[in-house]
Amino acid sequence: MKNGARERLGLNHQVLQIFSGLFSANFKHQHPFQESSNSTYVQLQETNKADDGDYERIVSPLEECDIFTGEWVFDNGSSHPLYKEDDCEFLTDMVTCLKNGRPESLYQKWRWQPRDCSLPKFEANLLLEKLRGKRLMFVGDSINLNQMLSMVCMVQSIIPPEKKSFSYASYTTVFKMKDYNATLEFYWAPFLVESNVDPPTMRYGTVVPVVKLESISKHGDNWKNVDYLIFNTYIWWRYPTMKALNGATDSVDVDQNVAYERALKSWAKWVEENVDSNRTSVFFSSMSPTHMKRSDWNNTNRIKCWNETSPFPNISRIDVGTNRQLFTTTVNVIQSMKIPLHFFNITRLSEYRKDAHTSIYAAPGGKLLTQEQKSDPARYADCLDWCLPGLPDTWNELLFALIIYRT
């Protein structure tokens, strides 16, 4: 972000520390975990060949398509990226990989192609009309903050400067769109339930997290009366055993999956008791993968995700260390819930994207890496967070399709 932009936004040093902490906390503990169609709906099926030898196109509703199953297609045209780094003043150094020295931009040119349909073209004005008079909030860890910033950049260009504002606070980040009486928001709650790493001064990964597995109302009070809620939690669940608060001050060790399930059930209970499904659409994002171990993709010439410039080829099976047990727990809890909920399954499509992380072009703690640090990617490469523009824009193209056509 340029100095002038920072001055216009009033981002003082304290606020930048709050913001950068959301990313850098995860950066310090990166242990391995146990062509778009302009049509709004098109499904392709192989039917009888037409006279010209091409297969006929069968049109059916987008609702019938699994948009999360497909492949990555390199798009050297003008459709991607959806915006440029320099055109979005709300991006910070934590995600601007080109500005931070990445020598190539190929990671920005890949688009997601569902197997059985084409995604609708992203249209900012259409999304903003859908959001008129409403609030959309991402809740969770830095991955959801990443996605919130992406969405801001995808819509902000059609809003006059005097009609938009961006603000940071200890727990919330808010982008206001005055003419639409609408907001895009992010709320920091890395475990969804309460924990000792919730406060701004505790987010840098210097303390072992202690989680209050049944306590959520303090956070939940901030999620009420929101029209679109997009939840996530994963990257902080990185220890085989988690410390859970037992009483006022004591903590006990709890198996990771047991702790995760208890926390998710607390979240599900809150949603069922506090969300009016006639007003609010709820989404839960699946795990955002890391690419920490080069042995996962049999490439001994690379260090973690450093120097990766292309996705995995479109193969049927990928294993990059994503915790499948937690994934299964997530599915089971969601399926047991009594209100409608959208499972936003980004895991598989994101596992392909070993090329899209911030790597050594991040800014942990709000500071760019030194040349000495960049020369040590085994220690400093961030293979958890994502460059912008980049993969989170694809997530938002998918979210756009769901919001417009399925809510």
Protein Blocks (a to p, Z undefined) as FASTA:
>chain_A
ZZklmmmnopafklmmmmmmmmmmmmmmmccdfbdcfbfbdcdddddddfkopacddddd
fklpcfkbccddddfbfkbcfbdfklmmkbcfklmmmlnopabfklmmpccddfkbccdd
ddfklmmmmmgoiacddeddfklmmmmmmmmmmmmmmpcfklgccdddfkbccdddfklo
pacdddddfkopacfklpmklmnopaccdddfkbcklmmmmmgoiabdcdddfklmmbfb
dcddehjkbccdddfklmmmmmmmmmmmmmmmmpcfklpccdddddddddfblklnopak
bghjeoiabdcdddfbdcehiafklmmmmmmmmmmpcbdcddddfklmmmmmmmlpgkjm
bcehhiacdfklmmmmmlmmcckbccdedfklmmmmmmmmmmmmmZZ
